Amino acid sequence: MRLVVDLNRCQGYAQCAFLAPDVFTMHGDEALLYNPYAGPDQKEKLERAVAACPVQAILLDDRDDLPEPAPAGAAEGGAR
């Protein structure tokens, strides 16, 4: 599943961080950090977080045809 958060719309209410703490984290009072590629085991929590956002800043795309993200630290374009 892929998440998109409109950080210009987000007001830092932190409902998402409360409902899905493995995906969303507040950094300071207003900065939201999140994992844009959450696993299917997080689906129920993410749906609750999306519904609870008072400014509707979170979009959840749970289509099966989304490409898998590259592993962390993988070089783009291959080896040279």
N, C-alpha and C positions, 0 to 999 in steps of 0.2 A: 504494500500500500504506500501511496505517496501523499505527503502532506504539503500544503502550501499555506503559509500564514502571511497575510497582508500586514507587515510590520508598521506601515503608516497608519493603519486603522486600529491596530492593537493599542489598548489603553492601559495594559498591565494589571488587569483585574485578577489574573492568576487562577481563574477557575480551571483552565486547562491543566496547569501544573498540579493543582489539587486532585483532579480526576484521573490524570495520566502522567504520574511523576516519572515514569521510565522514559517518556518521550519529551515532555516539556519541563523546562527549568527556568526559574526566574533568576536573573543575574542582576543583583542590586534591586532597586525599587521598581524599575520600569522595563529593563531589557529582557526580552524573552529569547531563550535558546531552545532549539528543538531539533530532533532527528527527523529529517524530511522523508526518510524511508523506514517506516515502522513495520514490524512483522505482523503476520495475521493473528498472532496471539494477543495483540493489542487492540484489535478491531472494536470490541465492545466498549472499552475505555475511551477510545478515540471518538467513537460516535457520541458518547456522553459529553466529552469535552467540546466537540463541535457544537452540539445543541446548547451547551451551557454558556458559550461565549456571548457576552452581552452586546458586543458590537459586530458579531458574525464575521470575524477576521480569519477564521480557519476553514480551509477547504480540504476535504478528504477524497482522494481518488483511489478506489479499491478495485479497479479493473484488473483482470487477470493478465492482460496483454502488455503491462508496463515492463520496460526493460529493467533488469537488475542493476543496481548501482555498482560502480567499479569498487574493488576492495580498497580500503584506506591505504594510502601510500603508493598506489599503483601509478606508474609513470604514464602520462598521456602520450600517445603516438608510438609507443613501443620503445625498444632499446635502440641506441645509436652507436 
